[in-house]
Amino acid sequence: SSGINAEYGEFSQDSVRLLAVEAGITIAGLLSESDIEQLLLPTFRSAAEDKSWRVRFMIADKFIELQKAVGTKITKTHLVFHFCGLLKDVEAEVRASAAA
């Protein structure tokens, strides 16, 4: 379909992914390193490469919070590569947020 319903559907899905990033950061502070790697890293990786610039912007904007929640080892091992990608994002807003 097209028009408002299609746009609303995509927005709604973006909203769910945005909420998943925020919830994942909060939950990460409560989990062990192995649980973070198994349960949350796929969400964070996907967000950093999401088709929606809003989701990529969110992960860039919250990267310091994310790094604090998951710890140094997981950040270095799993997230730095994705963060570097955000610094080169096609959307200026995402690049600016990552660089801030």
TIPA-115323 format. One record per residue: residue number from 1; y, x, z of N, C-alpha, C, O in turn; residue in one letter. Coordinates in Angstrom, 3 decimals. Layout:
BEGIN
<resi = NUM&nv = Y&nu = X&nw = Z&cav = Y&cau = X&caw = Z&cv = Y&cu = X&cw = Z&ov = Y&ou = X&ow = Z&resn = a>
...
END
This chain:
BEGIN
<resi = 1&nv = -1.188&nu = 0.835&nw = 0.000&cav = 0.000&cau = 0.000&caw = 0.000&cv = 1.239&cu = 0.871&cw = 0.000&ov = 1.158&ou = 2.086&ow = 0.177&resn = s>
<resi = 2&nv = 2.372&nu = 0.248&nw = -0.198&cav = 3.617&cau = 1.013&caw = -0.239&cv = 4.677&cu = 0.285&cw = 0.559&ov = 4.422&ou = -0.776&ow = 1.129&resn = s>
<resi = 3&nv = 5.860&nu = 0.856&nw = 0.596&cav = 6.970&cau = 0.211&caw = 1.271&cv = 6.935&cu = 0.412&cw = 2.766&ov = 6.423&ou = 1.412&ow = 3.268&resn = g>
<resi = 4&nv = 7.488&nu = -0.557&nw = 3.466&cav = 7.673&cau = -0.448&caw = 4.915&cv = 6.353&cu = -0.277&cw = 5.650&ov = 6.270&ou = 0.542&ow = 6.566&resn = i>
<resi = 5&nv = 5.325&nu = -1.020&nw = 5.279&cav = 4.049&cau = -0.913&caw = 5.988&cv = 3.457&cu = 0.484&cw = 5.883&ov = 2.961&ou = 1.019&ow = 6.875&resn = n>
<resi = 6&nv = 3.500&nu = 1.084&nw = 4.693&cav = 2.962&cau = 2.431&caw = 4.523&cv = 3.786&cu = 3.429&cw = 5.332&ov = 3.228&ou = 4.312&ow = 5.983&resn = a>
<resi = 7&nv = 5.116&nu = 3.293&nw = 5.293&cav = 5.968&cau = 4.209&caw = 6.054&cv = 5.746&cu = 4.034&cw = 7.545&ov = 5.715&ou = 5.019&ow = 8.282&resn = e>
<resi = 8&nv = 5.595&nu = 2.819&nw = 7.997&cav = 5.361&cau = 2.566&caw = 9.414&cv = 4.028&cu = 3.156&cw = 9.832&ov = 3.916&ou = 3.766&ow = 10.896&resn = y>
<resi = 9&nv = 3.010&nu = 2.973&nw = 8.987&cav = 1.691&cau = 3.516&caw = 9.299&cv = 1.721&cu = 5.022&cw = 9.439&ov = 1.108&ou = 5.568&ow = 10.355&resn = g>
<resi = 10&nv = 2.426&nu = 5.708&nw = 8.545&cav = 2.518&cau = 7.159&caw = 8.629&cv = 3.314&cu = 7.566&cw = 9.865&ov = 2.929&ou = 8.504&ow = 10.563&resn = e>
<resi = 11&nv = 4.414&nu = 6.878&nw = 10.143&cav = 5.213&cau = 7.165&caw = 11.333&cv = 4.377&cu = 6.992&cw = 12.591&ov = 4.434&ou = 7.807&ow = 13.512&resn = f>
<resi = 12&nv = 3.606&nu = 5.920&nw = 12.612&cav = 2.763&cau = 5.654&caw = 13.761&cv = 1.764&cu = 6.791&cw = 13.977&ov = 1.546&ou = 7.223&ow = 15.109&resn = s>
<resi = 13&nv = 1.173&nu = 7.263&nw = 12.913&cav = 0.220&cau = 8.368&caw = 13.031&cv = 0.930&cu = 9.640&cw = 13.492&ov = 0.408&ou = 10.372&ow = 14.332&resn = q>
<resi = 14&nv = 2.109&nu = 9.901&nw = 12.951&cav = 2.884&cau = 11.050&caw = 13.405&cv = 3.164&cu = 10.935&cw = 14.905&ov = 3.072&ou = 11.912&ow = 15.648&resn = d>
<resi = 15&nv = 3.501&nu = 9.736&nw = 15.321&cav = 3.804&cau = 9.510&caw = 16.737&cv = 2.606&cu = 9.828&cw = 17.616&ov = 2.755&ou = 10.414&ow = 18.688&resn = s>
<resi = 16&nv = 1.432&nu = 9.447&nw = 17.167&cav = 0.217&cau = 9.737&caw = 17.931&cv = 0.012&cu = 11.250&cw = 18.022&ov = -0.336&ou = 11.770&ow = 19.082&resn = v>
<resi = 17&nv = 0.225&nu = 11.945&nw = 16.924&cav = 0.052&cau = 13.410&caw = 16.938&cv = 1.123&cu = 14.074&cw = 17.804&ov = 0.842&ou = 15.064&ow = 18.479&resn = r>
<resi = 18&nv = 2.334&nu = 13.546&nw = 17.791&cav = 3.387&cau = 14.077&caw = 18.661&cv = 3.006&cu = 13.904&cw = 20.132&ov = 3.173&ou = 14.818&ow = 20.940&resn = l>
<resi = 19&nv = 2.499&nu = 12.732&nw = 20.460&cav = 2.067&cau = 12.483&caw = 21.839&cv = 0.900&cu = 13.376&cw = 22.229&ov = 0.809&ou = 13.818&ow = 23.374&resn = l>
<resi = 20&nv = 0.005&nu = 13.643&nw = 21.279&cav = -1.151&cau = 14.505&caw = 21.558&cv = -0.703&cu = 15.914&cw = 21.924&ov = -1.291&ou = 16.542&ow = 22.804&resn = a>
<resi = 21&nv = 0.331&nu = 16.415&nw = 21.258&cav = 0.848&cau = 17.750&caw = 21.572&cv = 1.415&cu = 17.765&cw = 22.995&ov = 1.089&ou = 18.645&ow = 23.793&resn = v>
<resi = 22&nv = 2.255&nu = 16.795&nw = 23.297&cav = 2.855&cau = 16.753&caw = 24.641&cv = 1.800&cu = 16.594&cw = 25.727&ov = 1.836&ou = 17.290&ow = 26.742&resn = e>
<resi = 23&nv = 0.869&nu = 15.685&nw = 25.514&cav = -0.195&cau = 15.470&caw = 26.502&cv = -1.067&cu = 16.707&cw = 26.632&ov = -1.468&ou = 17.076&ow = 27.736&resn = a>
<resi = 24&nv = -1.359&nu = 17.347&nw = 25.511&cav = -2.192&cau = 18.552&caw = 25.546&cv = -1.563&cu = 19.666&cw = 26.352&ov = -2.257&ou = 20.368&ow = 27.087&resn = g>
<resi = 25&nv = -0.263&nu = 19.837&nw = 26.227&cav = 0.433&cau = 20.871&caw = 27.001&cv = 0.330&cu = 20.571&cw = 28.491&ov = 0.079&ou = 21.465&ow = 29.299&resn = i>
<resi = 26&nv = 0.523&nu = 19.314&nw = 28.844&cav = 0.426&cau = 18.922&caw = 30.256&cv = -0.994&cu = 19.127&cw = 30.786&ov = -1.190&ou = 19.655&ow = 31.881&resn = t>
<resi = 27&nv = -1.961&nu = 18.711&nw = 30.008&cav = -3.364&cau = 18.817&caw = 30.421&cv = -3.820&cu = 20.273&cw = 30.507&ov = -4.636&ou = 20.616&ow = 31.363&resn = i>
<resi = 28&nv = -3.299&nu = 21.130&nw = 29.628&cav = -3.710&cau = 22.540&caw = 29.600&cv = -3.520&cu = 23.218&cw = 30.951&ov = -4.318&ou = 24.071&ow = 31.341&resn = a>
<resi = 29&nv = -2.479&nu = 22.843&nw = 31.654&cav = -2.220&cau = 23.437&caw = 32.959&cv = -3.268&cu = 23.096&cw = 34.007&ov = -3.310&ou = 23.711&ow = 35.073&resn = g>
<resi = 30&nv = -4.114&nu = 22.113&nw = 33.705&cav = -5.128&cau = 21.666&caw = 34.658&cv = -6.531&cu = 22.152&cw = 34.309&ov = -7.462&ou = 21.965&ow = 35.093&resn = l>
<resi = 31&nv = -6.693&nu = 22.772&nw = 33.141&cav = -8.019&cau = 23.131&caw = 32.643&cv = -8.291&cu = 24.617&cw = 32.730&ov = -7.371&ou = 25.430&ow = 32.824&resn = l>
<resi = 32&nv = -9.565&nu = 24.959&nw = 32.698&cav = -9.972&cau = 26.362&caw = 32.642&cv = -9.721&cu = 26.893&cw = 31.235&ov = -9.522&ou = 26.131&ow = 30.289&resn = s>
<resi = 33&nv = -9.737&nu = 28.213&nw = 31.122&cav = -9.511&cau = 28.852&caw = 29.825&cv = -10.532&cu = 28.381&cw = 28.782&ov = -10.167&ou = 28.080&ow = 27.645&resn = e>
<resi = 34&nv = -11.798&nu = 28.319&nw = 29.167&cav = -12.823&cau = 27.899&caw = 28.201&cv = -12.655&cu = 26.441&cw = 27.796&ov = -12.895&ou = 26.087&ow = 26.642&resn = s>
<resi = 35&nv = -12.246&nu = 25.595&nw = 28.730&cav = -11.998&cau = 24.189&caw = 28.386&cv = -10.799&cu = 24.053&cw = 27.453&ov = -10.817&ou = 23.237&ow = 26.531&resn = d>
<resi = 36&nv = -9.765&nu = 24.845&nw = 27.688&cav = -8.596&cau = 24.820&caw = 26.798&cv = -9.027&cu = 25.206&cw = 25.389&ov = -8.680&ou = 24.534&ow = 24.418&resn = i>
<resi = 37&nv = -9.791&nu = 26.300&nw = 25.285&cav = -10.242&cau = 26.764&caw = 23.971&cv = -11.078&cu = 25.703&cw = 23.257&ov = -10.918&ou = 25.485&ow = 22.056&resn = e>
<resi = 38&nv = -11.951&nu = 25.060&nw = 23.985&cav = -12.860&cau = 24.086&caw = 23.380&cv = -12.183&cu = 22.741&cw = 23.112&ov = -12.394&ou = 22.144&ow = 22.056&resn = q>
<resi = 39&nv = -11.379&nu = 22.262&nw = 24.048&cav = -10.867&cau = 20.899&caw = 23.984&cv = -9.471&cu = 20.765&cw = 23.383&ov = -9.178&ou = 19.768&ow = 22.724&resn = l>
<resi = 40&nv = -8.612&nu = 21.749&nw = 23.600&cav = -7.210&cau = 21.587&caw = 23.207&cv = -6.761&cu = 22.443&cw = 22.029&ov = -5.874&ou = 22.038&ow = 21.278&resn = l>
<resi = 41&nv = -7.354&nu = 23.613&nw = 21.855&cav = -6.889&cau = 24.489&caw = 20.775&cv = -6.946&cu = 23.840&cw = 19.400&ov = -6.032&ou = 24.041&ow = 18.601&resn = l>
<resi = 42&nv = -7.985&nu = 23.067&nw = 19.093&cav = -7.972&cau = 22.418&caw = 17.772&cv = -6.741&cu = 21.533&cw = 17.557&ov = -6.205&ou = 21.488&ow = 16.449&resn = p>
<resi = 43&nv = -6.295&nu = 20.846&nw = 18.574&cav = -5.106&cau = 20.001&caw = 18.476&cv = -3.862&cu = 20.845&cw = 18.244&ov = -3.033&ou = 20.511&ow = 17.397&resn = t>
<resi = 44&nv = -3.725&nu = 21.940&nw = 18.992&cav = -2.548&cau = 22.794&caw = 18.852&cv = -2.523&cu = 23.471&cw = 17.483&ov = -1.469&ou = 23.569&ow = 16.853&resn = f>
<resi = 45&nv = -3.684&nu = 23.937&nw = 17.025&cav = -3.753&cau = 24.569&caw = 15.694&cv = -3.385&cu = 23.568&cw = 14.608&ov = -2.612&ou = 23.874&ow = 13.701&resn = r>
<resi = 46&nv = -3.942&nu = 22.382&nw = 14.710&cav = -3.651&cau = 21.344&caw = 13.711&cv = -2.172&cu = 20.985&cw = 13.712&ov = -1.579&ou = 20.782&ow = 12.652&resn = s>
<resi = 47&nv = -1.581&nu = 20.907&nw = 14.889&cav = -0.163&cau = 20.559&caw = 14.985&cv = 0.707&cu = 21.612&cw = 14.309&ov = 1.697&ou = 21.278&ow = 13.658&resn = a>
<resi = 48&nv = 0.342&nu = 22.879&nw = 14.459&cav = 1.128&cau = 23.958&caw = 13.864&cv = 1.063&cu = 23.940&cw = 12.339&ov = 1.920&ou = 24.518&ow = 11.671&resn = a>
<resi = 49&nv = 0.046&nu = 23.275&nw = 11.791&cav = -0.122&cau = 23.197&caw = 10.338&cv = -0.030&cu = 21.759&cw = 9.832&ov = -0.417&ou = 21.476&ow = 8.698&resn = e>
<resi = 50&nv = 0.473&nu = 20.860&nw = 10.656&cav = 0.506&cau = 19.438&caw = 10.323&cv = 1.337&cu = 19.176&cw = 9.069&ov = 2.291&ou = 19.898&ow = 8.779&resn = d>
<resi = 51&nv = 0.962&nu = 18.137&nw = 8.336&cav = 1.720&cau = 17.756&caw = 7.128&cv = 3.114&cu = 17.245&cw = 7.487&ov = 4.035&ou = 17.329&ow = 6.674&resn = k>
<resi = 52&nv = 3.270&nu = 16.721&nw = 8.691&cav = 4.551&cau = 16.181&caw = 9.125&cv = 5.406&cu = 17.281&cw = 9.754&ov = 4.971&ou = 17.961&ow = 10.684&resn = s>
<resi = 53&nv = 6.614&nu = 17.448&nw = 9.243&cav = 7.510&cau = 18.455&caw = 9.818&cv = 7.848&cu = 18.117&cw = 11.263&ov = 8.110&ou = 19.018&ow = 12.060&resn = w>
<resi = 54&nv = 7.847&nu = 16.831&nw = 11.614&cav = 8.171&cau = 16.437&caw = 12.995&cv = 7.136&cu = 16.996&cw = 13.975&ov = 7.481&ou = 17.427&ow = 15.075&resn = r>
<resi = 55&nv = 5.876&nu = 16.984&nw = 13.566&cav = 4.817&cau = 17.503&caw = 14.440&cv = 4.926&cu = 19.023&cw = 14.537&ov = 4.794&ou = 19.586&ow = 15.624&resn = v>
<resi = 56&nv = 5.165&nu = 19.684&nw = 13.415&cav = 5.341&cau = 21.146&caw = 13.445&cv = 6.562&cu = 21.514&cw = 14.275&ov = 6.541&ou = 22.494&ow = 15.020&resn = r>
<resi = 57&nv = 7.624&nu = 20.729&nw = 14.147&cav = 8.822&cau = 20.960&caw = 14.946&cv = 8.500&cu = 20.853&cw = 16.437&ov = 8.955&ou = 21.674&ow = 17.234&resn = f>
<resi = 58&nv = 7.721&nu = 19.847&nw = 16.809&cav = 7.364&cau = 19.643&caw = 18.223&cv = 6.614&cu = 20.848&cw = 18.778&ov = 6.929&ou = 21.320&ow = 19.870&resn = m>
<resi = 59&nv = 5.635&nu = 21.346&nw = 18.047&cav = 4.863&cau = 22.477&caw = 18.553&cv = 5.739&cu = 23.731&cw = 18.625&ov = 5.585&ou = 24.543&ow = 19.537&resn = i>
<resi = 60&nv = 6.657&nu = 23.891&nw = 17.667&cav = 7.590&cau = 25.031&caw = 17.716&cv = 8.528&cu = 24.892&cw = 18.902&ov = 8.777&ou = 25.858&ow = 19.625&resn = a>
<resi = 61&nv = 9.046&nu = 23.692&nw = 19.098&cav = 9.994&cau = 23.424&caw = 20.175&cv = 9.368&cu = 23.605&cw = 21.558&ov = 10.035&ou = 24.032&ow = 22.501&resn = d>
<resi = 62&nv = 8.088&nu = 23.278&nw = 21.667&cav = 7.391&cau = 23.326&caw = 22.958&cv = 6.559&cu = 24.596&cw = 23.120&ov = 5.746&ou = 24.680&ow = 24.040&resn = k>
<resi = 63&nv = 6.746&nu = 25.591&nw = 22.240&cav = 5.861&cau = 26.749&caw = 22.254&cv = 5.904&cu = 27.510&cw = 23.577&ov = 4.865&ou = 27.970&ow = 24.050&resn = f>
<resi = 64&nv = 7.075&nu = 27.652&nw = 24.180&cav = 7.157&cau = 28.376&caw = 25.455&cv = 6.394&cu = 27.619&cw = 26.546&ov = 5.665&ou = 28.221&ow = 27.334&resn = i>
<resi = 65&nv = 6.568&nu = 26.302&nw = 26.585&cav = 5.799&cau = 25.490&caw = 27.539&cv = 4.305&cu = 25.621&cw = 27.281&ov = 3.509&ou = 25.749&ow = 28.212&resn = e>
<resi = 66&nv = 3.935&nu = 25.586&nw = 26.004&cav = 2.528&cau = 25.712&caw = 25.622&cv = 1.974&cu = 27.056&cw = 26.061&ov = 0.887&ou = 27.131&ow = 26.634&resn = l>
<resi = 67&nv = 2.715&nu = 28.107&nw = 25.794&cav = 2.277&cau = 29.453&caw = 26.160&cv = 2.086&cu = 29.577&cw = 27.667&ov = 1.114&ou = 30.179&ow = 28.123&resn = q>
<resi = 68&nv = 2.993&nu = 29.020&nw = 28.428&cav = 2.866&cau = 29.058&caw = 29.892&cv = 1.649&cu = 28.272&cw = 30.357&ov = 0.969&ou = 28.673&ow = 31.301&resn = k>
<resi = 69&nv = 1.376&nu = 27.149&nw = 29.694&cav = 0.258&cau = 26.297&caw = 30.102&cv = -1.102&cu = 26.917&cw = 29.783&ov = -2.048&ou = 26.764&ow = 30.556&resn = a>
<resi = 70&nv = -1.206&nu = 27.614&nw = 28.653&cav = -2.511&cau = 28.141&caw = 28.250&cv = -2.741&cu = 29.580&cw = 28.699&ov = -3.885&ou = 30.032&ow = 28.757&resn = v>
<resi = 71&nv = -1.677&nu = 30.299&nw = 29.015&cav = -1.820&cau = 31.672&caw = 29.484&cv = -1.705&cu = 32.704&cw = 28.371&ov = -1.739&ou = 32.383&ow = 27.183&resn = g>
<resi = 72&nv = -1.569&nu = 33.952&nw = 28.798&cav = -1.322&cau = 35.062&caw = 27.884&cv = -2.490&cu = 35.318&cw = 26.934&ov = -2.282&ou = 35.514&ow = 25.737&resn = t>
<resi = 73&nv = -3.707&nu = 35.319&nw = 27.456&cav = -4.873&cau = 35.655&caw = 26.622&cv = -5.028&cu = 34.676&cw = 25.464&ov = -5.172&ou = 35.096&ow = 24.316&resn = k>
<resi = 74&nv = -5.001&nu = 33.392&nw = 25.747&cav = -5.154&cau = 32.383&caw = 24.696&cv = -3.979&cu = 32.447&cw = 23.730&ov = -4.158&ou = 32.293&ow = 22.522&resn = i>
<resi = 75&nv = -2.789&nu = 32.670&nw = 24.250&cav = -1.617&cau = 32.784&caw = 23.377&cv = -1.812&cu = 33.921&cw = 22.383&ov = -1.643&ou = 33.732&ow = 21.179&resn = t>
<resi = 76&nv = -2.169&nu = 35.107&nw = 22.886&cav = -2.338&cau = 36.267&caw = 22.007&cv = -3.504&cu = 36.073&cw = 21.038&ov = -3.394&ou = 36.389&ow = 19.853&resn = k>
<resi = 77&nv = -4.601&nu = 35.561&nw = 21.543&cav = -5.817&cau = 35.445&caw = 20.741&cv = -5.743&cu = 34.324&cw = 19.712&ov = -6.236&ou = 34.481&ow = 18.595&resn = t>
<resi = 78&nv = -5.139&nu = 33.203&nw = 20.070&cav = -5.242&cau = 32.013&caw = 19.230&cv = -3.926&cu = 31.456&cw = 18.695&ov = -3.929&ou = 30.807&ow = 17.649&resn = h>
<resi = 79&nv = -2.818&nu = 31.683&nw = 19.363&cav = -1.593&cau = 30.961&caw = 19.003&cv = -0.525&cu = 31.784&cw = 18.297&ov = 0.300&ou = 31.216&ow = 17.581&resn = l>
<resi = 80&nv = -0.512&nu = 33.093&nw = 18.473&cav = 0.546&cau = 33.911&caw = 17.871&cv = 0.542&cu = 33.774&cw = 16.351&ov = 1.602&ou = 33.663&ow = 15.735&resn = v>
<resi = 81&nv = -0.638&nu = 33.783&nw = 15.745&cav = -0.744&cau = 33.633&caw = 14.291&cv = -0.064&cu = 32.349&cw = 13.827&ov = 0.693&ou = 32.355&ow = 12.857&resn = f>
<resi = 82&nv = -0.336&nu = 31.256&nw = 14.523&cav = 0.250&cau = 29.964&caw = 14.146&cv = 1.759&cu = 29.947&cw = 14.394&ov = 2.512&ou = 29.357&ow = 13.620&resn = h>
<resi = 83&nv = 2.194&nu = 30.592&nw = 15.467&cav = 3.621&cau = 30.657&caw = 15.750&cv = 4.346&cu = 31.417&cw = 14.645&ov = 5.441&ou = 31.027&ow = 14.240&resn = f>
<resi = 84&nv = 3.748&nu = 32.492&nw = 14.158&cav = 4.351&cau = 33.246&caw = 13.047&cv = 4.481&cu = 32.359&cw = 11.816&ov = 5.458&ou = 32.466&ow = 11.074&resn = c>
<resi = 85&nv = 3.511&nu = 31.490&nw = 11.595&cav = 3.596&cau = 30.542&caw = 10.490&cv = 4.766&cu = 29.587&cw = 10.654&ov = 5.422&ou = 29.234&ow = 9.674&resn = g>
<resi = 86&nv = 5.032&nu = 29.168&nw = 11.879&cav = 6.154&cau = 28.269&caw = 12.139&cv = 7.487&cu = 28.960&cw = 11.856&ov = 8.447&ou = 28.312&ow = 11.440&resn = l>
<resi = 87&nv = 7.547&nu = 30.266&nw = 12.081&cav = 8.766&cau = 31.018&caw = 11.785&cv = 9.050&cu = 31.087&cw = 10.284&ov = 10.177&ou = 31.358&ow = 9.869&resn = l>
<resi = 88&nv = 8.009&nu = 30.839&nw = 9.468&cav = 8.140&cau = 30.880&caw = 8.007&cv = 8.025&cu = 29.486&cw = 7.393&ov = 7.859&ou = 29.358&ow = 6.180&resn = k>
<resi = 89&nv = 8.112&nu = 28.449&nw = 8.211&cav = 7.915&cau = 27.078&caw = 7.746&cv = 8.886&cu = 26.717&cw = 6.618&ov = 9.989&ou = 27.258&ow = 6.534&resn = d>
<resi = 90&nv = 8.457&nu = 25.800&nw = 5.760&cav = 9.307&cau = 25.359&caw = 4.649&cv = 10.513&cu = 24.558&cw = 5.132&ov = 11.530&ou = 24.500&ow = 4.441&resn = v>
<resi = 91&nv = 10.412&nu = 23.946&nw = 6.300&cav = 11.508&cau = 23.141&caw = 6.853&cv = 12.397&cu = 24.008&cw = 7.753&ov = 11.916&ou = 24.658&ow = 8.681&resn = e>
<resi = 92&nv = 13.688&nu = 24.003&nw = 7.463&cav = 14.642&cau = 24.797&caw = 8.243&cv = 14.638&cu = 24.422&cw = 9.721&ov = 14.768&ou = 25.294&ow = 10.581&resn = a>
<resi = 93&nv = 14.489&nu = 23.127&nw = 10.025&cav = 14.504&cau = 22.678&caw = 11.414&cv = 13.347&cu = 23.286&cw = 12.200&ov = 13.508&ou = 23.649&ow = 13.365&resn = e>
<resi = 94&nv = 12.188&nu = 23.396&nw = 11.566&cav = 11.017&cau = 23.983&caw = 12.228&cv = 11.245&cu = 25.475&cw = 12.461&ov = 10.985&ou = 25.982&ow = 13.552&resn = v>
<resi = 95&nv = 11.729&nu = 26.174&nw = 11.439&cav = 12.014&cau = 27.609&caw = 11.584&cv = 13.039&cu = 27.847&cw = 12.690&ov = 12.862&ou = 28.746&ow = 13.512&resn = r>
<resi = 96&nv = 14.083&nu = 27.067&nw = 12.718&cav = 15.137&cau = 27.232&caw = 13.729&cv = 14.590&cu = 26.995&cw = 15.137&ov = 14.932&ou = 27.719&ow = 16.072&resn = a>
<resi = 97&nv = 13.744&nu = 25.982&nw = 15.280&cav = 13.165&cau = 25.685&caw = 16.590&cv = 12.244&cu = 26.804&cw = 17.036&ov = 12.243&ou = 27.183&ow = 18.207&resn = s>
<resi = 98&nv = 11.468&nu = 27.330&nw = 16.120&cav = 10.545&cau = 28.423&caw = 16.464&cv = 11.310&cu = 29.679&cw = 16.854&ov = 10.879&ou = 30.430&ow = 17.729&resn = a>
<resi = 99&nv = 12.440&nu = 29.905&nw = 16.205&cav = 13.220&cau = 31.122&caw = 16.471&cv = 14.078&cu = 31.017&cw = 17.722&ov = 14.519&ou = 32.034&ow = 18.256&resn = a>
<resi = 100&nv = 14.318&nu = 29.804&nw = 18.193&cav = 15.225&cau = 29.594&caw = 19.332&cv = 14.620&cu = 30.074&cw = 20.645&ov = 15.256&ou = 29.968&ow = 21.694&resn = a>
END
